[in-house]
Amino acid sequence: MSAQPSPAPEPLDLCERAPDHVRAISPYQPGKPITELARDLGLDAASIVKLASNENPLGLSPKARAAIEAAIPELARYPDQYDLVAAVAAKHGVAPEAVVLGNGSNDLLEMVAAAFLGPGRSSVFAQHAFAVYPLATQARGAASIVVPARDYGHDLDAMLAAIRADTHVVFIANPNNPTGTFLPADAVRRFLERAPRSVAVVLDEAYNEYLAPALRADTVAWIREHPNLVVTRTFSKAYGLAGLRVGYAVCHPRVADLLNRVRQPFNVNNLALAAAVAALGDAEFMAKSYALNRAGMAQLTEGFARMGLAWIPSHGNFVSVAIPRRDAAPRAAAVYQSLLRQGVIVRPVGGYGMPDHLRVTVGLPEENARFLAALARSLAQ
Ligand SMILES: *Cc1c(COP(=O)(O)O)cnc(C)c1O
């Protein structure tokens, strides 16, 4: 035995030896941060309008802010999820055992994948659906079955038909991002009645709070009849807490037990827990956010109509607008760049198979107006 190992014939590339399914992942592309564009263009960050990540333009609820300040002295302690679990359980009329908290609802989508997917298994989701579904699936070495959309929305009949013997998860975004399309309650129910009970059906309701009251349904109540249903919600959108990372799932307690086994024990931090409890109790802020979104959506779509642009009718706090081609060539990427140069950040959605659209988040009235004016200028170029 020699003390010195003989030199390897070639450098050991640990990255090349990572599993193929990990190496094949194309990273998530977030909306461009304000600070990054400010650095790129040498602009004042305060002059930049970001309508790229479906954040709440009102910021966070004053009650959540006060709760965060009050929780600071406890930051040396590990978090206790008890209060938020109890508050979510009370809101939905379920036992605390039916609630799982996530570091954003993204974390819950990952937990579902970790609990039910793996090599030799598959998930089903729609074309143009939220980007995290393929990412969470692929990270587990499972296969993605992408079902063609119908009018940009989920085709539930086709999704049902796409379920294979190796399918363990179906992801349904309602409303969907980035299309804003919505499936009425009875369509989702019919799907649940026909889907195999051995398949977890994730109903991702990240934009539920923006739905018109007539369209809202007590989807959590369906879990009694459909124990394979997992409903997810987030505090990132209407609740205005995207930067804190907190969301939750409601599901059958036995499903929750599985998700909790793959959950990091302290996955939601103290500030997020405190803020989320307070946000759940701030009905006034939610009503204000809802009303602002309705008015802003009307402002944006009226602006599109004036410019002769088509858009996908949206039930969220964002809308995807079609950028007309020039000489048959897609122009959305160039318009995105032109908007950036004018200090306006929106979201290109070519990665979602929508190379002719740009997704814009509903902002404050003055932000929407700046975007519309910049868009008109970009299109005139
Ligand atoms: C934004 C979003 C989420 C989750 O975001 P988190 O910040 O991780 O809670 C989930 N689903 C859809 C469709 C979204 O658009």
The ligand as an ORCA input file, in Angstrom:
! r2SCAN-3c Opt
* xyz 0 1
  C     -46.374     31.690     -8.071
  C     -46.956     30.319     -8.240
  C     -46.794     29.319     -7.289
  C     -46.022     29.381     -6.052
  O     -45.235     30.292     -5.677
  P     -44.569     30.248     -4.243
  O     -43.987     31.588     -4.134
  O     -43.572     29.145     -4.244
  O     -45.676     29.975     -3.271
  C     -47.382     28.099     -7.485
  N     -48.106     27.866     -8.557
  C     -48.305     28.781     -9.489
  C     -49.155     28.442    -10.656
  C     -47.712     30.033     -9.375
  O     -47.858     30.929    -10.344
*
